[in-house]
Amino acid sequence: MSLEPANAKRQTASTQAPDGFPPDARHRLTLPIQISAVLLDLAWLKCVVRLRTRDGYRIATTLLKVDPVGCTFIFDGCRTEAERDLLLTSDEIAVSAVLRDVKIRFVINRPYPIRYQGGMACAAAFPAQLYHFERRRHPRARPDAAMGYRCELRTPDDEVLKLDIADLSLSGVGLRTSIANTDPFPTGTILPKCRLDFRNQGELEFDLQVVGHGLVWSDQRAMHHIGCTFVSLGPGQQTFIQRLVYHIELAGRE
């Protein structure tokens, strides 16, 4: 389903920094895939999102749907005539939320009304930039060893290795093995067609790039940890990984 109504005019998103956020590139995301990852998190975790118009009117809402391909999102709005008039006549709306104790801020242009699941809601284009106070680009989930998540890959020497998945995020994956090798892959090595098996959650194939490695201790034994990033993620793969991160986090709370 397209989020864009037939009579909507697409606007260019604001590039200004939200109030209270310095124009610091360290805290700014500008790539659509980065912004999409944050918005998907807000939607999946049903975080409270606060909107503030220029005249100070405030609305609490949640994100209903994110379209990574069309770079648009739907949020719960237009619930009353007064609310609809305020939102649809505001040229810029400041958006704020808290995601896993990380402050999120961005500015959107005037939203437009849209029908969603039989009711009225609001849709808007992705912001041109999004500010956050988070060191890592994406939250990282660490599956319990009992989950049995594994990665099967082929080395440049054509050897097949099976490694444990130690952590997972939209940025990449951390792999661990007890194989006695302090430098299995040089940093920058591309590992094509790695199969990540998440048991009953499914499996996918990715190209990985090694970004770091080192020894860690687990249950009084040395393990080799290999940090990898995804070479590329399609929208469907991105959604799959995001759901899996959420699943791992929920399992860790039980």
C-alpha positions as CSV (number, residue, x, y, z in Angstrom):
1,M,0.0,0.0,0.0
2,S,1.3,3.4,-0.9
3,L,1.5,6.0,1.8
4,E,1.2,8.8,-0.7
5,P,-2.4,10.0,-1.4
6,A,-3.2,10.8,-5.0
7,N,-3.5,14.5,-4.4
8,A,-0.6,14.9,-2.0
9,K,2.3,17.2,-2.9
10,R,5.7,15.9,-1.7
11,Q,7.7,18.5,0.2
12,T,11.4,18.7,0.9
13,A,12.1,17.8,4.6
14,S,13.6,20.4,6.9
15,T,17.3,20.4,7.3
16,Q,17.5,22.5,10.5
17,A,18.6,21.0,13.9
18,P,15.7,20.5,16.4
19,D,15.7,22.8,19.5
20,G,18.1,21.6,22.1
21,F,20.3,19.6,19.7
22,P,23.6,21.1,18.6
23,P,24.3,20.9,14.8
24,D,26.9,18.2,15.6
25,A,27.6,15.6,12.9
26,R,28.4,13.0,15.5
27,H,24.8,12.9,16.6
28,R,23.2,13.3,13.2
29,L,21.9,10.7,10.8
30,T,21.3,11.7,7.2
31,L,21.1,8.4,5.2
32,P,17.6,7.1,4.6
33,I,18.5,3.6,5.7
34,Q,19.8,5.0,9.0
35,I,16.7,7.1,9.6
36,S,14.5,4.2,8.6
37,A,16.2,2.0,11.2
38,V,15.4,4.4,14.0
39,L,11.8,4.9,12.8
40,L,11.2,1.1,12.5
41,D,12.5,0.8,16.1
42,L,10.1,3.4,17.3
43,A,7.2,1.7,15.6
44,W,8.0,-1.9,16.7
45,L,8.6,-0.9,20.3
46,K,5.5,1.3,20.2
47,C,7.4,4.2,21.8
48,V,5.5,7.4,22.7
49,V,6.3,10.1,20.1
50,R,5.7,13.7,20.9
51,L,4.8,16.3,18.3
52,R,5.1,20.1,18.9
53,T,3.9,22.7,16.4
54,R,5.5,26.2,16.1
55,D,2.7,27.7,18.2
56,G,3.5,25.3,21.1
57,Y,0.6,22.8,20.7
58,R,1.7,19.3,21.8
59,I,0.4,15.9,20.7
60,A,1.4,12.4,22.0
61,T,1.2,9.7,19.4
62,T,2.8,6.5,18.1
63,L,4.2,5.4,14.7
64,L,1.9,3.0,12.9
65,K,3.8,2.1,9.7
66,V,7.2,2.9,8.2
67,D,7.9,2.6,4.5
68,P,11.7,2.3,3.9
69,V,11.3,2.3,0.1
70,G,9.0,5.3,-0.2
71,C,10.8,7.1,2.8
72,T,7.5,7.9,4.4
73,F,5.8,6.9,7.7
74,I,2.3,6.9,9.2
75,F,1.5,8.1,12.7
76,D,-1.6,8.2,14.8
77,G,-3.1,11.6,14.2
78,C,-6.1,13.5,12.8
79,R,-8.2,11.9,15.5
80,T,-10.3,15.1,16.1
81,E,-11.1,18.0,13.8
82,A,-9.1,20.4,16.0
83,E,-6.1,18.1,16.0
84,R,-6.3,17.6,12.2
85,D,-6.5,21.3,11.6
86,L,-3.4,22.0,13.8
87,L,-1.3,19.3,12.2
88,L,-2.3,19.9,8.6
89,T,-1.7,23.7,8.8
90,S,1.7,23.4,10.5
91,D,4.6,23.9,8.0
92,E,7.1,22.3,10.4
93,I,6.6,20.0,13.4
94,A,9.2,19.1,15.9
95,V,9.2,15.4,16.8
96,S,10.8,13.9,19.9
97,A,11.0,10.4,21.5
98,V,13.1,8.2,23.7
99,L,14.3,5.0,22.3
100,R,16.1,2.6,24.7
101,D,17.1,5.6,26.9
102,V,18.4,7.5,23.8
103,K,16.9,10.8,23.0
104,I,15.6,11.1,19.4
105,R,14.8,14.5,17.7
106,F,13.9,15.5,14.2
107,V,11.7,17.9,12.3
108,I,9.1,17.0,9.6
109,N,7.3,19.2,7.1
110,R,3.5,19.5,7.0
111,P,1.9,16.0,7.1
112,Y,-1.1,14.9,5.1
113,P,-4.2,12.8,6.0
114,I,-4.4,9.2,4.9
115,R,-6.7,6.3,5.5
116,Y,-5.1,3.5,7.5
117,Q,-6.8,0.3,8.6
118,G,-10.3,1.8,8.3
119,G,-9.6,5.1,10.1
120,M,-7.8,8.4,9.6
121,A,-4.2,8.9,10.3
122,C,-1.4,11.2,9.2
123,A,1.6,10.5,7.0
124,A,4.8,12.4,6.4
125,A,8.1,12.2,4.5
126,F,11.3,11.1,6.3
127,P,13.2,14.0,7.8
128,A,16.3,15.1,6.0
129,Q,18.3,14.4,9.2
130,L,17.7,12.9,12.6
131,Y,19.5,13.6,15.8
132,H,20.3,11.1,18.6
133,F,22.6,10.7,21.5
134,E,23.9,7.2,21.0
135,R,27.4,6.0,20.5
136,R,26.6,3.0,18.3
137,R,24.7,3.6,15.1
138,H,22.2,0.8,15.9
139,P,21.2,-1.0,19.1
140,R,22.8,-4.4,19.5
141,A,21.0,-7.5,20.8
142,R,22.9,-10.4,22.3
143,P,21.1,-13.8,21.9
144,D,21.4,-16.4,24.6
145,A,23.6,-19.3,23.7
146,A,20.7,-21.6,24.1
147,M,19.0,-20.1,21.1
148,G,21.6,-21.8,18.9
149,Y,22.0,-19.0,16.3
150,R,24.8,-19.9,13.9
151,C,26.6,-18.5,10.9
152,E,28.0,-20.7,8.1
153,L,30.6,-19.1,5.9
154,R,33.2,-20.0,3.4
155,T,36.8,-18.7,3.9
156,P,39.0,-17.3,1.1
157,D,40.7,-20.7,1.3
158,D,37.4,-22.4,0.5
159,E,37.0,-23.8,4.0
160,V,33.5,-24.0,5.5
161,L,33.3,-22.6,9.0
162,K,30.3,-22.6,11.4
163,L,30.4,-19.9,14.1
164,D,28.1,-18.8,16.9
165,I,26.3,-15.5,16.5
166,A,27.2,-13.5,19.6
167,D,25.4,-10.2,18.8
168,L,23.2,-8.7,16.1
169,S,22.2,-5.2,15.0
170,L,21.1,-3.5,11.8
171,S,24.8,-2.6,11.3
172,G,26.2,-6.1,11.4
173,V,26.8,-9.2,13.4
174,G,29.4,-10.5,15.9
175,L,30.6,-14.0,15.4
176,R,32.5,-16.2,17.9
177,T,34.5,-19.4,17.5
178,S,36.8,-21.5,19.8
179,I,39.1,-22.2,16.8
180,A,42.7,-21.4,17.9
181,N,43.4,-18.8,15.3
182,T,44.2,-15.2,16.4
183,D,43.8,-13.7,13.0
184,P,41.4,-15.7,10.8
185,F,40.4,-12.8,8.5
186,P,42.2,-9.5,7.9
187,T,40.1,-6.4,8.6
188,G,38.3,-5.5,5.4
189,T,37.9,-9.1,4.1
190,I,34.6,-9.6,2.2
191,L,32.9,-12.9,3.1
192,P,30.3,-13.6,0.4
193,K,27.1,-15.5,0.8
194,C,27.3,-16.1,4.6
195,R,24.2,-18.1,5.8
196,L,22.8,-16.8,9.1
197,D,20.6,-19.4,10.7
198,F,18.2,-18.1,13.4
199,R,16.5,-21.5,14.0
200,N,12.7,-21.1,14.1
201,Q,12.9,-17.4,13.3
202,G,14.3,-18.2,9.8
203,E,17.5,-17.8,8.0
204,L,19.0,-15.4,5.4
205,E,22.1,-15.1,3.3
206,F,24.3,-12.0,3.5
207,D,27.7,-10.7,2.3
208,L,29.7,-9.7,5.3
209,Q,32.8,-7.5,5.7
210,V,35.2,-8.0,8.6
211,V,35.7,-4.8,10.6
212,G,37.5,-6.2,13.7
213,H,38.5,-9.2,15.7
214,G,40.0,-10.2,19.1
215,L,39.9,-12.7,22.0
216,V,37.2,-12.7,24.6
217,W,36.6,-14.9,27.6
218,S,33.4,-17.0,27.9
219,D,32.8,-19.6,30.5
220,Q,36.5,-19.6,31.4
221,R,37.7,-20.3,27.8
222,A,39.1,-18.0,25.2
223,M,36.9,-17.4,22.2
224,H,37.8,-15.6,19.0
225,H,35.3,-12.7,18.3
226,I,34.9,-11.5,14.7
227,G,33.0,-8.2,14.1
228,C,31.3,-7.9,10.7
229,T,29.1,-5.4,9.0
230,F,26.5,-6.2,6.4
231,V,27.7,-5.1,2.9
232,S,24.2,-4.1,2.0
233,L,20.7,-4.7,3.4
234,G,17.5,-4.6,1.3
235,P,14.3,-3.3,2.8
236,G,13.0,-6.8,3.4
237,Q,16.2,-7.9,5.1
238,Q,16.3,-4.8,7.2
239,T,12.8,-5.5,8.5
240,F,13.7,-9.1,9.2
241,I,16.8,-8.1,11.2
242,Q,14.9,-5.4,13.1
243,R,12.2,-7.9,14.1
244,L,14.8,-10.4,15.2
245,V,16.6,-7.8,17.3
246,Y,13.2,-7.1,19.0
247,H,12.6,-10.8,19.5
248,I,16.0,-11.3,21.1
249,E,15.4,-8.3,23.4
250,L,12.0,-9.7,24.5
251,A,13.5,-13.1,25.1
252,G,16.2,-11.6,27.3
253,R,13.5,-10.0,29.6
254,E,11.7,-13.3,30.2
